[in-house]
Amino acid sequence: MLHTSSAYGRAFLIIVDRFAYFLRVHHDSMSKEFSPGLFFRNPHIQTFLGRSKFRLRKEEMLRHASAPVILDGGNGVRLLGYHAKQQGDNSRGLIALIHGWEGSADSTYILSTACFFFERGFDIFRLNLRDHGESHHLNEGLFHGALLRETLTAMQNIARLCEHGQFYIIGFSLGGNYALRLGMKHNYEDSMPSLSHVFAVSPALDPYKSTLAIDKGLAIYRRYFLKKWKRSLLKKEKLFPDLYDFRSIMKIRTCMELTEAIMPYYPDFSDYRQYFSHYTLTDKAFSGLSVPVTIIISRDDPVVPIEDFHGLKHQKNLHLSIQRHGGHCGFIDMPGFSCWYERKIYDTIGAE
């Protein structure tokens, strides 16, 4: 969410990284619980560290191994992604990654997770949702959270790239919401026969509550999302000036107000509450899952209310990993910026 780019920020992280070495409680990769050192339990620190460029070690290796792919999303929709393949026939399977709202296929947490699994023998596909990354020019219509059909069609095409092993989907935040809905669709649209497991890290189950949490939480979250959202809208306006004029909403100061103001561009929805309802996930939505789904969430997530997960009942293919700490898409161990959820997912795959 935030990038630590200043010299002071880098110096601070180096100091706390070394200091944490003497305080950190060590856990092996099979640990079932995420337990960071005392100084790194703050949810905001975890959230910021999850997006810190210090996590990236070999992302250039992945970039060189990745080829851009334009995916058919049906009805003329095109989505951009990046496919990294193992050499020869050595692949252990294909992992598709879905970023969060206003993230991209090049977000730190996406690249870090991609590198982790690519080094362990998996093919990787990093998908950009509509109007994310460098894909605004591909479609006239605006992105919104209920665009599941095009994402499902694109994911079906990604699954066809899985030549060896099993197919896995990992989504983060809003991308986690998408991943969960894709897993639910698998119940009655079995068009991804190699799909073995769906993972959702810090998924937003109720987008209305998450939007309110962003607005009411630390101002830095609200400013971050508003800045990126407005930048995306202006890019869209520049590409399609005959369709969009967002000048009147550029001074809006909350995400909820901007959501309300942009609804006229979404004629399929009568108001923002109906819009949010199209991708709000309740306990009933998970009934009848035909593929294993694992949700990783922290109790101290500053963006996604943990109460939404307390109402989920135990079901055969639904697995909840609720951690005390971790922030929003954080779960970063110190020192070394290693990521607990990457190991958790890898261990889960290995045990299947």
Beta strands, then each sheet from edge to edge (+ up, - down):
strand 1: 66-74
strand 2: 77-84
strand 3: 93-98
strand 4: 123-127
strand 5: 166-172
strand 6: 195-201
strand 7: 293-298
strand 8: 318-323
sheet 1: 1+ 2- 4+ 3+ 5+ 6+ 7+ 8+
end
